[in-house]
Every structure is written in structure tokens, then in C-alpha cells.
Amino acid sequence: MIRFRDARREDVAAIVALLADDELGAARETAPLQAYLDAFDRIAASEMQLVVGETGDRIVATYQLAIEHGLSLGGMTRAVVEGVRVAADLRSQGLGAALMADAEARARVAGAGVIQLTTNKSRARAHRFYERLGFTASHIGYKRTLAPEE
């Protein structure tokens, strides 16, 4: 049985391990732990929610939920899910569906009329998972890396 709760600062190393536990994450989650602790502090000071799922005393899943208020679509509030991960040895056992149900419940409490996410183009398995949950690939997303100002 998985239980979801707000992440605590002492969970950061376990969360980073989940984020790094695949080919993409292993290549990009290489910063020193302090950088992640600093990021956690910024998240904790914001309206964003960082959530972990645990079984027993093991953190086995995580996601971030941001609530965005906008003017478009009649002023609809949106929930944006990021950083979705389930421990590799526990995938395909229903934990991801439970995680997304938790995110949706939190989004509804916040008044969101839509829940959205992005996923890397190379994650075909994740695409099938989200489609099974009723998500549609309705948009094309773009990113641009910003270099620090000098």
C-alpha cells in the first residue's frame, strides 16, 4: 500500500535518486546534493507541492504539483505535474496510477479545471501510461535553456 505525503527536506536525497534512476535522469541529475536542498527550500517557500509516495519507510514515488492561475479559458486554474517517478523495481504495479490519482485529487482541491504535464519525447512507455489514464497529447511543447547572465 502506498501513502502519499508532502515531502520533507530529509527526503531530498531519496527523491533525487528516483529522478536519476533512468537513462535521462542519470545524465542530468548530477548536481551536488546541496543544489537539490537549495531547490527544495525554494519549493517549500512557494505554492508548489513536492509529494512523495512511501511504502513502509521507503520512498518509492514522487511528483511536483504547481497550481497556475490564468486568464485564458475563462480564467481557468490549471494544475501542472512535473518530475513524476516511481521506483524502477515497482513499476507496472499500479503505483503510477495511484500517484496520478493523488495529483488529480490535490488539483481538484486547489480548484483546477485541467491537469497537464510534459514528458520527454523519448519516453514512449510513459506516453502509453498517461494515455491509459485519459491524458491526450494535445499540444507541442518547446524549451529553451537560458544561459546565466554575465
Beta strands, then each sheet from edge to edge (+ up, - down):
strand 1: 3-6
strand 2: 49-55
strand 3: 58-69
strand 4: 77-86
strand 5: 114-117
sheet 1: 1+ 2- 3+ 4- 5-
end
